[in-house]
Amino acid sequence: MQQRPTPIVLFSSSTGDAEQRTMAALTAGALAVVRKPSGPADSASAADRDHLIRTLRLMAGVK
């Protein structure tokens, strides 16, 4: 971010050591880490998708 400011948002379906990976990504310069939307059969899919889109829109404005 210091050399080439680019808003980075990671999305992951990772489990297990997800907290460690999230912290590593944020430490490395990511602005946000969000859960990857699951398939359409999952009841949480629409909410996950909306959260991802909202996060991307917000982070796109970060300078």
PyMOL Python script that loads the backbone (N, CA, C, O; Angstrom):
from pymol import cmd

cmd.read_pdbstr("""\
ATOM      1  N   MET A   1       0.827  -1.195   0.000  1.00  0.00           N
ATOM      2  CA  MET A   1       0.000   0.000   0.000  1.00  0.00           C
ATOM      3  C   MET A   1       0.873   1.261   0.000  1.00  0.00           C
ATOM      4  O   MET A   1       0.454   2.296  -0.518  1.00  0.00           O
ATOM      5  N   GLN A   2       2.060   1.188   0.564  1.00  0.00           N
ATOM      6  CA  GLN A   2       2.915   2.364   0.604  1.00  0.00           C
ATOM      7  C   GLN A   2       3.473   2.686  -0.773  1.00  0.00           C
ATOM      8  O   GLN A   2       3.562   3.856  -1.147  1.00  0.00           O
ATOM      9  N   GLN A   3       3.850   1.658  -1.533  1.00  0.00           N
ATOM     10  CA  GLN A   3       4.469   1.890  -2.832  1.00  0.00           C
ATOM     11  C   GLN A   3       3.446   2.078  -3.942  1.00  0.00           C
ATOM     12  O   GLN A   3       3.638   2.917  -4.823  1.00  0.00           O
ATOM     13  N   ARG A   4       2.383   1.324  -3.913  1.00  0.00           N
ATOM     14  CA  ARG A   4       1.350   1.417  -4.944  1.00  0.00           C
ATOM     15  C   ARG A   4      -0.007   1.220  -4.281  1.00  0.00           C
ATOM     16  O   ARG A   4      -0.482   0.089  -4.173  1.00  0.00           O
ATOM     17  N   PRO A   5      -0.632   2.298  -3.839  1.00  0.00           N
ATOM     18  CA  PRO A   5      -1.898   2.176  -3.125  1.00  0.00           C
ATOM     19  C   PRO A   5      -2.976   1.490  -3.972  1.00  0.00           C
ATOM     20  O   PRO A   5      -3.447   2.035  -4.971  1.00  0.00           O
ATOM     21  N   THR A   6      -3.344   0.308  -3.553  1.00  0.00           N
ATOM     22  CA  THR A   6      -4.369  -0.476  -4.226  1.00  0.00           C
ATOM     23  C   THR A   6      -5.220  -1.134  -3.153  1.00  0.00           C
ATOM     24  O   THR A   6      -4.701  -1.918  -2.358  1.00  0.00           O
ATOM     25  N   PRO A   7      -6.500  -0.837  -3.109  1.00  0.00           N
ATOM     26  CA  PRO A   7      -7.340  -1.476  -2.099  1.00  0.00           C
ATOM     27  C   PRO A   7      -7.467  -2.974  -2.380  1.00  0.00           C
ATOM     28  O   PRO A   7      -7.897  -3.376  -3.462  1.00  0.00           O
ATOM     29  N   ILE A   8      -7.095  -3.783  -1.412  1.00  0.00           N
ATOM     30  CA  ILE A   8      -7.123  -5.232  -1.562  1.00  0.00           C
ATOM     31  C   ILE A   8      -8.165  -5.810  -0.621  1.00  0.00           C
ATOM     32  O   ILE A   8      -8.140  -5.565   0.585  1.00  0.00           O
ATOM     33  N   VAL A   9      -9.078  -6.576  -1.191  1.00  0.00           N
ATOM     34  CA  VAL A   9     -10.099  -7.281  -0.424  1.00  0.00           C
ATOM     35  C   VAL A   9      -9.964  -8.753  -0.748  1.00  0.00           C
ATOM     36  O   VAL A   9     -10.027  -9.145  -1.914  1.00  0.00           O
ATOM     37  N   LEU A  10      -9.780  -9.564   0.264  1.00  0.00           N
ATOM     38  CA  LEU A  10      -9.698 -11.010   0.076  1.00  0.00           C
ATOM     39  C   LEU A  10     -11.029 -11.631   0.438  1.00  0.00           C
ATOM     40  O   LEU A  10     -11.701 -11.191   1.370  1.00  0.00           O
ATOM     41  N   PHE A  11     -11.402 -12.651  -0.304  1.00  0.00           N
ATOM     42  CA  PHE A  11     -12.560 -13.431   0.110  1.00  0.00           C
ATOM     43  C   PHE A  11     -12.151 -14.877   0.115  1.00  0.00           C
ATOM     44  O   PHE A  11     -11.453 -15.344  -0.785  1.00  0.00           O
ATOM     45  N   SER A  12     -12.592 -15.589   1.139  1.00  0.00           N
ATOM     46  CA  SER A  12     -12.107 -16.937   1.372  1.00  0.00           C
ATOM     47  C   SER A  12     -13.197 -17.821   1.950  1.00  0.00           C
ATOM     48  O   SER A  12     -14.076 -17.366   2.682  1.00  0.00           O
ATOM     49  N   SER A  13     -13.116 -19.078   1.607  1.00  0.00           N
ATOM     50  CA  SER A  13     -13.990 -20.075   2.221  1.00  0.00           C
ATOM     51  C   SER A  13     -13.181 -20.924   3.184  1.00  0.00           C
ATOM     52  O   SER A  13     -13.642 -21.965   3.652  1.00  0.00           O
ATOM     53  N   SER A  14     -11.982 -20.473   3.473  1.00  0.00           N
ATOM     54  CA  SER A  14     -11.053 -21.195   4.342  1.00  0.00           C
ATOM     55  C   SER A  14     -11.625 -21.412   5.741  1.00  0.00           C
ATOM     56  O   SER A  14     -12.296 -20.544   6.299  1.00  0.00           O
ATOM     57  N   THR A  15     -11.344 -22.575   6.283  1.00  0.00           N
ATOM     58  CA  THR A  15     -11.693 -22.863   7.670  1.00  0.00           C
ATOM     59  C   THR A  15     -10.429 -23.310   8.388  1.00  0.00           C
ATOM     60  O   THR A  15      -9.349 -23.296   7.798  1.00  0.00           O
ATOM     61  N   GLY A  16     -10.542 -23.692   9.602  1.00  0.00           N
ATOM     62  CA  GLY A  16      -9.375 -24.154  10.352  1.00  0.00           C
ATOM     63  C   GLY A  16      -8.599 -22.983  10.903  1.00  0.00           C
ATOM     64  O   GLY A  16      -8.965 -22.425  11.937  1.00  0.00           O
ATOM     65  N   ASP A  17      -7.532 -22.603  10.225  1.00  0.00           N
ATOM     66  CA  ASP A  17      -6.683 -21.509  10.702  1.00  0.00           C
ATOM     67  C   ASP A  17      -7.087 -20.179  10.060  1.00  0.00           C
ATOM     68  O   ASP A  17      -6.232 -19.334   9.794  1.00  0.00           O
ATOM     69  N   ALA A  18      -8.369 -19.995   9.815  1.00  0.00           N
ATOM     70  CA  ALA A  18      -8.881 -18.795   9.144  1.00  0.00           C
ATOM     71  C   ALA A  18      -8.510 -17.512   9.884  1.00  0.00           C
ATOM     72  O   ALA A  18      -8.193 -16.503   9.255  1.00  0.00           O
ATOM     73  N   GLU A  19      -8.548 -17.545  11.200  1.00  0.00           N
ATOM     74  CA  GLU A  19      -8.214 -16.338  11.967  1.00  0.00           C
ATOM     75  C   GLU A  19      -6.767 -15.935  11.744  1.00  0.00           C
ATOM     76  O   GLU A  19      -6.468 -14.751  11.585  1.00  0.00           O
ATOM     77  N   GLN A  20      -5.872 -16.905  11.732  1.00  0.00           N
ATOM     78  CA  GLN A  20      -4.455 -16.608  11.504  1.00  0.00           C
ATOM     79  C   GLN A  20      -4.234 -16.074  10.090  1.00  0.00           C
ATOM     80  O   GLN A  20      -3.469 -15.131   9.887  1.00  0.00           O
ATOM     81  N   ARG A  21      -4.903 -16.676   9.128  1.00  0.00           N
ATOM     82  CA  ARG A  21      -4.765 -16.220   7.738  1.00  0.00           C
ATOM     83  C   ARG A  21      -5.338 -14.817   7.565  1.00  0.00           C
ATOM     84  O   ARG A  21      -4.777 -13.999   6.835  1.00  0.00           O
ATOM     85  N   THR A  22      -6.439 -14.544   8.225  1.00  0.00           N
ATOM     86  CA  THR A  22      -7.039 -13.215   8.151  1.00  0.00           C
ATOM     87  C   THR A  22      -6.090 -12.173   8.709  1.00  0.00           C
ATOM     88  O   THR A  22      -5.867 -11.136   8.084  1.00  0.00           O
ATOM     89  N   MET A  23      -5.533 -12.436   9.867  1.00  0.00           N
ATOM     90  CA  MET A  23      -4.601 -11.494  10.477  1.00  0.00           C
ATOM     91  C   MET A  23      -3.360 -11.303   9.606  1.00  0.00           C
ATOM     92  O   MET A  23      -2.865 -10.184   9.473  1.00  0.00           O
ATOM     93  N   ALA A  24      -2.858 -12.379   9.016  1.00  0.00           N
ATOM     94  CA  ALA A  24      -1.687 -12.281   8.135  1.00  0.00           C
ATOM     95  C   ALA A  24      -2.006 -11.426   6.911  1.00  0.00           C
ATOM     96  O   ALA A  24      -1.183 -10.614   6.487  1.00  0.00           O
ATOM     97  N   ALA A  25      -3.197 -11.606   6.346  1.00  0.00           N
ATOM     98  CA  ALA A  25      -3.593 -10.829   5.169  1.00  0.00           C
ATOM     99  C   ALA A  25      -3.726  -9.351   5.517  1.00  0.00           C
ATOM    100  O   ALA A  25      -3.276  -8.492   4.759  1.00  0.00           O
ATOM    101  N   LEU A  26      -4.334  -9.053   6.645  1.00  0.00           N
ATOM    102  CA  LEU A  26      -4.493  -7.664   7.064  1.00  0.00           C
ATOM    103  C   LEU A  26      -3.138  -7.031   7.376  1.00  0.00           C
ATOM    104  O   LEU A  26      -2.907  -5.866   7.052  1.00  0.00           O
ATOM    105  N   THR A  27      -2.258  -7.785   7.993  1.00  0.00           N
ATOM    106  CA  THR A  27      -0.917  -7.293   8.292  1.00  0.00           C
ATOM    107  C   THR A  27      -0.140  -7.016   7.009  1.00  0.00           C
ATOM    108  O   THR A  27       0.659  -6.082   6.951  1.00  0.00           O
ATOM    109  N   ALA A  28      -0.377  -7.831   5.979  1.00  0.00           N
ATOM    110  CA  ALA A  28       0.320  -7.676   4.704  1.00  0.00           C
ATOM    111  C   ALA A  28      -0.253  -6.547   3.849  1.00  0.00           C
ATOM    112  O   ALA A  28       0.324  -6.202   2.818  1.00  0.00           O
ATOM    113  N   GLY A  29      -1.386  -5.965   4.265  1.00  0.00           N
ATOM    114  CA  GLY A  29      -1.904  -4.815   3.549  1.00  0.00           C
ATOM    115  C   GLY A  29      -3.322  -4.922   3.032  1.00  0.00           C
ATOM    116  O   GLY A  29      -3.851  -3.952   2.488  1.00  0.00           O
ATOM    117  N   ALA A  30      -3.950  -6.072   3.186  1.00  0.00           N
ATOM    118  CA  ALA A  30      -5.349  -6.185   2.766  1.00  0.00           C
ATOM    119  C   ALA A  30      -6.202  -5.264   3.622  1.00  0.00           C
ATOM    120  O   ALA A  30      -5.928  -5.080   4.808  1.00  0.00           O
ATOM    121  N   LEU A  31      -7.224  -4.693   3.031  1.00  0.00           N
ATOM    122  CA  LEU A  31      -8.123  -3.810   3.776  1.00  0.00           C
ATOM    123  C   LEU A  31      -9.243  -4.571   4.453  1.00  0.00           C
ATOM    124  O   LEU A  31      -9.758  -4.143   5.486  1.00  0.00           O
ATOM    125  N   ALA A  32      -9.625  -5.709   3.869  1.00  0.00           N
ATOM    126  CA  ALA A  32     -10.727  -6.490   4.424  1.00  0.00           C
ATOM    127  C   ALA A  32     -10.611  -7.931   3.978  1.00  0.00           C
ATOM    128  O   ALA A  32     -10.033  -8.230   2.933  1.00  0.00           O
ATOM    129  N   VAL A  33     -11.159  -8.807   4.771  1.00  0.00           N
ATOM    130  CA  VAL A  33     -11.280 -10.223   4.439  1.00  0.00           C
ATOM    131  C   VAL A  33     -12.731 -10.606   4.709  1.00  0.00           C
ATOM    132  O   VAL A  33     -13.223 -10.445   5.826  1.00  0.00           O
ATOM    133  N   VAL A  34     -13.405 -11.109   3.697  1.00  0.00           N
ATOM    134  CA  VAL A  34     -14.811 -11.484   3.846  1.00  0.00           C
ATOM    135  C   VAL A  34     -15.005 -12.939   3.438  1.00  0.00           C
ATOM    136  O   VAL A  34     -14.214 -13.509   2.686  1.00  0.00           O
ATOM    137  N   ARG A  35     -16.070 -13.516   3.953  1.00  0.00           N
ATOM    138  CA  ARG A  35     -16.370 -14.913   3.645  1.00  0.00           C
ATOM    139  C   ARG A  35     -16.857 -15.033   2.207  1.00  0.00           C
ATOM    140  O   ARG A  35     -17.683 -14.244   1.748  1.00  0.00           O
ATOM    141  N   LYS A  36     -16.339 -16.019   1.515  1.00  0.00           N
ATOM    142  CA  LYS A  36     -16.733 -16.279   0.138  1.00  0.00           C
ATOM    143  C   LYS A  36     -18.177 -16.768   0.114  1.00  0.00           C
ATOM    144  O   LYS A  36     -18.544 -17.670   0.867  1.00  0.00           O
ATOM    145  N   PRO A  37     -18.994 -16.173  -0.749  1.00  0.00           N
ATOM    146  CA  PRO A  37     -20.380 -16.641  -0.840  1.00  0.00           C
ATOM    147  C   PRO A  37     -20.429 -18.106  -1.259  1.00  0.00           C
ATOM    148  O   PRO A  37     -19.699 -18.534  -2.153  1.00  0.00           O
ATOM    149  N   SER A  38     -21.281 -18.852  -0.613  1.00  0.00           N
ATOM    150  CA  SER A  38     -21.422 -20.267  -0.959  1.00  0.00           C
ATOM    151  C   SER A  38     -22.394 -20.403  -2.124  1.00  0.00           C
ATOM    152  O   SER A  38     -22.843 -19.409  -2.695  1.00  0.00           O
ATOM    153  N   GLY A  39     -22.702 -21.611  -2.455  1.00  0.00           N
ATOM    154  CA  GLY A  39     -23.597 -21.864  -3.574  1.00  0.00           C
ATOM    155  C   GLY A  39     -25.016 -21.401  -3.304  1.00  0.00           C
ATOM    156  O   GLY A  39     -25.363 -21.096  -2.164  1.00  0.00           O
ATOM    157  N   PRO A  40     -25.837 -21.347  -4.340  1.00  0.00           N
ATOM    158  CA  PRO A  40     -27.206 -20.851  -4.191  1.00  0.00           C
ATOM    159  C   PRO A  40     -28.086 -21.713  -3.286  1.00  0.00           C
ATOM    160  O   PRO A  40     -29.129 -21.246  -2.828  1.00  0.00           O
ATOM    161  N   ALA A  41     -27.695 -22.942  -3.021  1.00  0.00           N
ATOM    162  CA  ALA A  41     -28.494 -23.812  -2.149  1.00  0.00           C
ATOM    163  C   ALA A  41     -28.359 -23.431  -0.672  1.00  0.00           C
ATOM    164  O   ALA A  41     -29.208 -23.791   0.143  1.00  0.00           O
ATOM    165  N   ASP A  42     -27.304 -22.711  -0.333  1.00  0.00           N
ATOM    166  CA  ASP A  42     -27.071 -22.310   1.058  1.00  0.00           C
ATOM    167  C   ASP A  42     -27.952 -21.106   1.409  1.00  0.00           C
ATOM    168  O   ASP A  42     -28.010 -20.135   0.654  1.00  0.00           O
ATOM    169  N   SER A  43     -28.626 -21.173   2.541  1.00  0.00           N
ATOM    170  CA  SER A  43     -29.530 -20.096   2.940  1.00  0.00           C
ATOM    171  C   SER A  43     -28.797 -18.789   3.234  1.00  0.00           C
ATOM    172  O   SER A  43     -29.400 -17.719   3.155  1.00  0.00           O
ATOM    173  N   ALA A  44     -27.512 -18.855   3.571  1.00  0.00           N
ATOM    174  CA  ALA A  44     -26.738 -17.653   3.880  1.00  0.00           C
ATOM    175  C   ALA A  44     -26.096 -17.048   2.629  1.00  0.00           C
ATOM    176  O   ALA A  44     -25.446 -16.007   2.716  1.00  0.00           O
ATOM    177  N   SER A  45     -26.266 -17.675   1.488  1.00  0.00           N
ATOM    178  CA  SER A  45     -25.602 -17.246   0.262  1.00  0.00           C
ATOM    179  C   SER A  45     -25.929 -15.811  -0.118  1.00  0.00           C
ATOM    180  O   SER A  45     -25.020 -15.043  -0.433  1.00  0.00           O
ATOM    181  N   ALA A  46     -27.190 -15.431  -0.098  1.00  0.00           N
ATOM    182  CA  ALA A  46     -27.583 -14.075  -0.488  1.00  0.00           C
ATOM    183  C   ALA A  46     -26.988 -13.034   0.455  1.00  0.00           C
ATOM    184  O   ALA A  46     -26.519 -11.987   0.009  1.00  0.00           O
ATOM    185  N   ALA A  47     -27.006 -13.314   1.746  1.00  0.00           N
ATOM    186  CA  ALA A  47     -26.438 -12.377   2.718  1.00  0.00           C
ATOM    187  C   ALA A  47     -24.927 -12.260   2.527  1.00  0.00           C
ATOM    188  O   ALA A  47     -24.377 -11.160   2.591  1.00  0.00           O
ATOM    189  N   ASP A  48     -24.255 -13.388   2.293  1.00  0.00           N
ATOM    190  CA  ASP A  48     -22.807 -13.366   2.062  1.00  0.00           C
ATOM    191  C   ASP A  48     -22.476 -12.577   0.800  1.00  0.00           C
ATOM    192  O   ASP A  48     -21.527 -11.794   0.782  1.00  0.00           O
ATOM    193  N   ARG A  49     -23.259 -12.785  -0.253  1.00  0.00           N
ATOM    194  CA  ARG A  49     -23.040 -12.080  -1.509  1.00  0.00           C
ATOM    195  C   ARG A  49     -23.235 -10.578  -1.323  1.00  0.00           C
ATOM    196  O   ARG A  49     -22.433  -9.778  -1.806  1.00  0.00           O
ATOM    197  N   ASP A  50     -24.290 -10.203  -0.631  1.00  0.00           N
ATOM    198  CA  ASP A  50     -24.560  -8.780  -0.394  1.00  0.00           C
ATOM    199  C   ASP A  50     -23.456  -8.137   0.434  1.00  0.00           C
ATOM    200  O   ASP A  50     -23.053  -7.003   0.175  1.00  0.00           O
ATOM    201  N   HIS A  51     -22.974  -8.866   1.426  1.00  0.00           N
ATOM    202  CA  HIS A  51     -21.875  -8.349   2.263  1.00  0.00           C
ATOM    203  C   HIS A  51     -20.613  -8.162   1.429  1.00  0.00           C
ATOM    204  O   HIS A  51     -19.925  -7.150   1.570  1.00  0.00           O
ATOM    205  N   LEU A  52     -20.302  -9.117   0.569  1.00  0.00           N
ATOM    206  CA  LEU A  52     -19.119  -9.016  -0.290  1.00  0.00           C
ATOM    207  C   LEU A  52     -19.235  -7.809  -1.212  1.00  0.00           C
ATOM    208  O   LEU A  52     -18.288  -7.033  -1.335  1.00  0.00           O
ATOM    209  N   ILE A  53     -20.363  -7.647  -1.850  1.00  0.00           N
ATOM    210  CA  ILE A  53     -20.560  -6.520  -2.776  1.00  0.00           C
ATOM    211  C   ILE A  53     -20.475  -5.193  -2.036  1.00  0.00           C
ATOM    212  O   ILE A  53     -19.841  -4.254  -2.517  1.00  0.00           O
ATOM    213  N   ARG A  54     -21.105  -5.110  -0.880  1.00  0.00           N
ATOM    214  CA  ARG A  54     -21.061  -3.875  -0.075  1.00  0.00           C
ATOM    215  C   ARG A  54     -19.618  -3.555   0.325  1.00  0.00           C
ATOM    216  O   ARG A  54     -19.197  -2.400   0.257  1.00  0.00           O
ATOM    217  N   THR A  55     -18.863  -4.571   0.741  1.00  0.00           N
ATOM    218  CA  THR A  55     -17.470  -4.374   1.138  1.00  0.00           C
ATOM    219  C   THR A  55     -16.627  -3.911  -0.045  1.00  0.00           C
ATOM    220  O   THR A  55     -15.814  -2.997   0.097  1.00  0.00           O
ATOM    221  N   LEU A  56     -16.810  -4.527  -1.208  1.00  0.00           N
ATOM    222  CA  LEU A  56     -16.051  -4.137  -2.391  1.00  0.00           C
ATOM    223  C   LEU A  56     -16.323  -2.679  -2.771  1.00  0.00           C
ATOM    224  O   LEU A  56     -15.403  -1.935  -3.111  1.00  0.00           O
ATOM    225  N   ARG A  57     -17.584  -2.286  -2.710  1.00  0.00           N
ATOM    226  CA  ARG A  57     -17.934  -0.906  -3.034  1.00  0.00           C
ATOM    227  C   ARG A  57     -17.298   0.084  -2.050  1.00  0.00           C
ATOM    228  O   ARG A  57     -16.794   1.134  -2.450  1.00  0.00           O
ATOM    229  N   LEU A  58     -17.328  -0.262  -0.776  1.00  0.00           N
ATOM    230  CA  LEU A  58     -16.725   0.615   0.226  1.00  0.00           C
ATOM    231  C   LEU A  58     -15.210   0.708   0.057  1.00  0.00           C
ATOM    232  O   LEU A  58     -14.645   1.800   0.116  1.00  0.00           O
ATOM    233  N   MET A  59     -14.564  -0.412  -0.148  1.00  0.00           N
ATOM    234  CA  MET A  59     -13.108  -0.435  -0.243  1.00  0.00           C
ATOM    235  C   MET A  59     -12.607   0.181  -1.551  1.00  0.00           C
ATOM    236  O   MET A  59     -11.465   0.637  -1.618  1.00  0.00           O
ATOM    237  N   ALA A  60     -13.441   0.201  -2.582  1.00  0.00           N
ATOM    238  CA  ALA A  60     -13.051   0.821  -3.865  1.00  0.00           C
ATOM    239  C   ALA A  60     -12.788   2.307  -3.700  1.00  0.00           C
ATOM    240  O   ALA A  60     -12.054   2.900  -4.490  1.00  0.00           O
ATOM    241  N   GLY A  61     -13.382   2.913  -2.679  1.00  0.00           N
ATOM    242  CA  GLY A  61     -13.202   4.339  -2.451  1.00  0.00           C
ATOM    243  C   GLY A  61     -12.019   4.687  -1.567  1.00  0.00           C
ATOM    244  O   GLY A  61     -11.736   5.865  -1.353  1.00  0.00           O
ATOM    245  N   VAL A  62     -11.326   3.687  -1.051  1.00  0.00           N
ATOM    246  CA  VAL A  62     -10.189   3.928  -0.163  1.00  0.00           C
ATOM    247  C   VAL A  62      -8.981   4.375  -0.992  1.00  0.00           C
ATOM    248  O   VAL A  62      -8.624   3.737  -1.982  1.00  0.00           O
ATOM    249  N   LYS A  63      -8.375   5.451  -0.584  1.00  0.00           N
ATOM    250  CA  LYS A  63      -7.196   5.970  -1.292  1.00  0.00           C
ATOM    251  C   LYS A  63      -5.931   5.526  -0.619  1.00  0.00           C
ATOM    252  O   LYS A  63      -4.838   5.867  -1.073  1.00  0.00           O
TER     253      LYS A  63
END
""", "prot")
cmd.dss("prot")
cmd.show_as("cartoon", "prot")
cmd.util.cbc("prot")
cmd.orient("prot")
